[in-house]
């Protein structure tokens, strides 16, 4: 994910126009409100009031989530390439969304397990990415309501329980 940079350009009238690169390879003019909003957070990541991490750790975690999501998507592509894509529909259990028909699994339980794991992981990581970008991410254990430490979050980004509660809930 590219970091959004705000650039200033002097135009013929000597007034400063601020622009930001957009997803289409061009630039968008920024309103004063957008310029002020961009000063609230660096790296394009908003502060998340419900998160107990420092802003620097939140940024580290966010980019870690992006990397893990990319790894999961690369693994999905690799699995899809390993499987022959032919046959009938899977009945809408998620495999079709990944571009794989049910008959292409050929009873290969290992690939099915890997596929399911990476589909779920990519989906969970995408939800985390969205919640951070919306400023709604919380690293609070759903059971004990204590903060989930950064080390656990880096090891298991999609964790919703602290290690202690996860151990006791199994």
C-alpha beads as a LAMMPS data file, in Angstrom:
LAMMPS data file: protein, C-alpha beads

170 atoms
169 bonds

1 atom types
1 bond types

-500.0 500.0 xlo xhi
-500.0 500.0 ylo yhi
-500.0 500.0 zlo zhi

Masses

1 110.0

Atoms # bond

1 1 1 0.000 0.000 0.000
2 1 1 1.497 3.314 -1.038
3 1 1 1.717 6.097 1.502
4 1 1 -0.341 9.125 0.469
5 1 1 1.809 12.219 0.198
6 1 1 0.489 15.747 0.105
7 1 1 2.364 17.848 -2.422
8 1 1 2.339 21.580 -2.916
9 1 1 2.671 23.221 -6.307
10 1 1 2.951 26.880 -7.131
11 1 1 0.699 27.885 -9.971
12 1 1 0.987 30.891 -12.255
13 1 1 -0.843 33.147 -9.770
14 1 1 1.663 32.228 -7.040
15 1 1 -1.041 30.644 -4.905
16 1 1 -0.242 27.232 -3.458
17 1 1 -2.371 24.325 -4.626
18 1 1 -2.151 21.102 -2.639
19 1 1 -2.562 17.787 -4.414
20 1 1 -2.543 14.134 -3.436
21 1 1 -1.851 11.144 -5.736
22 1 1 -5.004 9.162 -6.502
23 1 1 -5.528 5.493 -7.368
24 1 1 -5.825 6.253 -11.085
25 1 1 -2.280 7.601 -11.320
26 1 1 -3.399 11.238 -11.345
27 1 1 -3.741 13.757 -8.562
28 1 1 -6.673 15.135 -6.610
29 1 1 -6.878 18.725 -5.462
30 1 1 -7.294 18.908 -1.705
31 1 1 -9.718 21.217 0.027
32 1 1 -8.530 23.095 3.090
33 1 1 -10.546 20.644 5.204
34 1 1 -8.718 17.701 3.608
35 1 1 -5.376 19.407 4.157
36 1 1 -6.181 19.929 7.843
37 1 1 -7.383 16.324 8.112
38 1 1 -4.105 15.084 6.581
39 1 1 -2.200 16.885 9.350
40 1 1 -4.092 14.859 11.991
41 1 1 -2.301 11.671 11.060
42 1 1 0.818 10.698 9.207
43 1 1 1.143 7.843 6.735
44 1 1 -2.569 8.175 5.921
45 1 1 -3.505 6.203 9.046
46 1 1 -5.997 7.921 11.369
47 1 1 -5.720 7.764 15.118
48 1 1 -7.882 5.024 16.611
49 1 1 -9.271 6.228 19.963
50 1 1 -10.325 2.708 21.035
51 1 1 -6.830 1.311 20.500
52 1 1 -4.381 1.246 23.407
53 1 1 -1.296 1.129 21.156
54 1 1 0.872 4.176 20.647
55 1 1 0.360 5.772 17.243
56 1 1 3.791 4.517 16.143
57 1 1 2.922 0.925 17.154
58 1 1 -0.471 1.210 15.453
59 1 1 1.305 2.225 12.226
60 1 1 3.729 -0.720 12.558
61 1 1 0.801 -3.070 13.146
62 1 1 -1.139 -1.625 10.206
63 1 1 1.729 -2.206 7.759
64 1 1 2.256 -5.681 9.238
65 1 1 -1.431 -6.442 8.557
66 1 1 -1.012 -5.247 4.958
67 1 1 2.043 -7.498 4.514
68 1 1 0.237 -10.510 6.014
69 1 1 -2.811 -9.884 3.810
70 1 1 -0.544 -9.727 0.743
71 1 1 1.092 -13.016 1.813
72 1 1 -2.327 -14.656 2.209
73 1 1 -3.416 -13.427 -1.229
74 1 1 -0.152 -14.673 -2.777
75 1 1 -0.741 -18.075 -1.153
76 1 1 -4.279 -18.121 -2.586
77 1 1 -2.895 -17.401 -6.041
78 1 1 -0.340 -20.182 -5.641
79 1 1 -3.032 -22.654 -4.551
80 1 1 -5.269 -21.619 -7.459
81 1 1 -2.368 -22.198 -9.844
82 1 1 -1.766 -25.656 -8.328
83 1 1 -5.368 -26.669 -8.926
84 1 1 -6.988 -27.254 -12.282
85 1 1 -9.876 -24.811 -12.603
86 1 1 -12.640 -26.742 -14.274
87 1 1 -15.894 -28.418 -13.419
88 1 1 -19.103 -27.300 -11.830
89 1 1 -19.911 -24.615 -9.300
90 1 1 -19.237 -25.209 -5.616
91 1 1 -22.657 -23.936 -4.573
92 1 1 -21.391 -20.628 -3.222
93 1 1 -19.276 -21.720 -0.249
94 1 1 -16.524 -19.203 -0.914
95 1 1 -14.429 -21.273 -3.303
96 1 1 -16.169 -19.798 -6.317
97 1 1 -15.194 -16.325 -5.088
98 1 1 -11.569 -17.467 -5.154
99 1 1 -11.969 -18.649 -8.755
100 1 1 -11.910 -22.364 -7.912
101 1 1 -14.657 -24.846 -8.691
102 1 1 -15.534 -27.644 -6.298
103 1 1 -14.538 -30.404 -8.695
104 1 1 -11.091 -28.882 -9.151
105 1 1 -10.187 -29.748 -5.564
106 1 1 -9.977 -33.412 -6.636
107 1 1 -10.392 -34.595 -3.046
108 1 1 -7.139 -32.918 -2.085
109 1 1 -7.880 -32.182 1.560
110 1 1 -4.560 -30.445 2.120
111 1 1 -5.227 -27.890 -0.602
112 1 1 -8.784 -27.437 0.632
113 1 1 -7.509 -26.811 4.157
114 1 1 -4.850 -24.371 2.925
115 1 1 -7.363 -22.630 0.707
116 1 1 -9.895 -22.233 3.507
117 1 1 -7.236 -20.959 5.916
118 1 1 -5.903 -18.331 3.500
119 1 1 -9.408 -17.218 2.415
120 1 1 -10.404 -16.706 6.064
121 1 1 -7.113 -15.008 6.941
122 1 1 -7.265 -12.600 3.986
123 1 1 -10.858 -11.709 4.912
124 1 1 -10.040 -11.098 8.582
125 1 1 -6.983 -9.011 7.716
126 1 1 -9.037 -6.931 5.272
127 1 1 -11.536 -6.240 8.095
128 1 1 -8.695 -5.138 10.393
129 1 1 -7.275 -2.882 7.677
130 1 1 -10.682 -1.281 7.147
131 1 1 -11.320 -0.763 10.864
132 1 1 -7.923 0.921 11.298
133 1 1 -8.508 3.189 8.297
134 1 1 -11.949 4.104 9.679
135 1 1 -10.421 4.901 13.092
136 1 1 -12.463 2.141 14.766
137 1 1 -9.820 -0.483 15.564
138 1 1 -9.698 -1.723 19.162
139 1 1 -7.074 -4.110 20.512
140 1 1 -9.227 -5.110 23.473
141 1 1 -9.783 -8.753 24.475
142 1 1 -13.427 -9.711 23.986
143 1 1 -13.442 -11.735 27.217
144 1 1 -11.457 -9.864 29.884
145 1 1 -11.592 -6.415 28.213
146 1 1 -7.827 -5.942 28.743
147 1 1 -5.553 -4.674 25.925
148 1 1 -4.095 -7.284 23.595
149 1 1 -0.306 -6.690 23.598
150 1 1 1.447 -5.667 20.385
151 1 1 3.627 -8.792 20.394
152 1 1 0.542 -11.041 20.285
153 1 1 -1.061 -8.844 17.619
154 1 1 2.064 -9.087 15.457
155 1 1 2.141 -12.865 15.867
156 1 1 -1.627 -13.347 15.392
157 1 1 -2.990 -10.150 13.763
158 1 1 -6.570 -11.410 13.755
159 1 1 -6.523 -12.259 17.509
160 1 1 -9.586 -11.026 19.407
161 1 1 -8.493 -12.496 22.758
162 1 1 -5.392 -11.955 24.862
163 1 1 -3.127 -15.006 25.184
164 1 1 -4.437 -15.832 28.670
165 1 1 -8.120 -15.819 27.642
166 1 1 -7.352 -17.669 24.399
167 1 1 -5.582 -20.395 26.394
168 1 1 -8.513 -20.808 28.804
169 1 1 -11.235 -20.692 26.148
170 1 1 -9.935 -23.729 24.228

Bonds

1 1 1 2
2 1 2 3
3 1 3 4
4 1 4 5
5 1 5 6
6 1 6 7
7 1 7 8
8 1 8 9
9 1 9 10
10 1 10 11
11 1 11 12
12 1 12 13
13 1 13 14
14 1 14 15
15 1 15 16
16 1 16 17
17 1 17 18
18 1 18 19
19 1 19 20
20 1 20 21
21 1 21 22
22 1 22 23
23 1 23 24
24 1 24 25
25 1 25 26
26 1 26 27
27 1 27 28
28 1 28 29
29 1 29 30
30 1 30 31
31 1 31 32
32 1 32 33
33 1 33 34
34 1 34 35
35 1 35 36
36 1 36 37
37 1 37 38
38 1 38 39
39 1 39 40
40 1 40 41
41 1 41 42
42 1 42 43
43 1 43 44
44 1 44 45
45 1 45 46
46 1 46 47
47 1 47 48
48 1 48 49
49 1 49 50
50 1 50 51
51 1 51 52
52 1 52 53
53 1 53 54
54 1 54 55
55 1 55 56
56 1 56 57
57 1 57 58
58 1 58 59
59 1 59 60
60 1 60 61
61 1 61 62
62 1 62 63
63 1 63 64
64 1 64 65
65 1 65 66
66 1 66 67
67 1 67 68
68 1 68 69
69 1 69 70
70 1 70 71
71 1 71 72
72 1 72 73
73 1 73 74
74 1 74 75
75 1 75 76
76 1 76 77
77 1 77 78
78 1 78 79
79 1 79 80
80 1 80 81
81 1 81 82
82 1 82 83
83 1 83 84
84 1 84 85
85 1 85 86
86 1 86 87
87 1 87 88
88 1 88 89
89 1 89 90
90 1 90 91
91 1 91 92
92 1 92 93
93 1 93 94
94 1 94 95
95 1 95 96
96 1 96 97
97 1 97 98
98 1 98 99
99 1 99 100
100 1 100 101
101 1 101 102
102 1 102 103
103 1 103 104
104 1 104 105
105 1 105 106
106 1 106 107
107 1 107 108
108 1 108 109
109 1 109 110
110 1 110 111
111 1 111 112
112 1 112 113
113 1 113 114
114 1 114 115
115 1 115 116
116 1 116 117
117 1 117 118
118 1 118 119
119 1 119 120
120 1 120 121
121 1 121 122
122 1 122 123
123 1 123 124
124 1 124 125
125 1 125 126
126 1 126 127
127 1 127 128
128 1 128 129
129 1 129 130
130 1 130 131
131 1 131 132
132 1 132 133
133 1 133 134
134 1 134 135
135 1 135 136
136 1 136 137
137 1 137 138
138 1 138 139
139 1 139 140
140 1 140 141
141 1 141 142
142 1 142 143
143 1 143 144
144 1 144 145
145 1 145 146
146 1 146 147
147 1 147 148
148 1 148 149
149 1 149 150
150 1 150 151
151 1 151 152
152 1 152 153
153 1 153 154
154 1 154 155
155 1 155 156
156 1 156 157
157 1 157 158
158 1 158 159
159 1 159 160
160 1 160 161
161 1 161 162
162 1 162 163
163 1 163 164
164 1 164 165
165 1 165 166
166 1 166 167
167 1 167 168
168 1 168 169
169 1 169 170
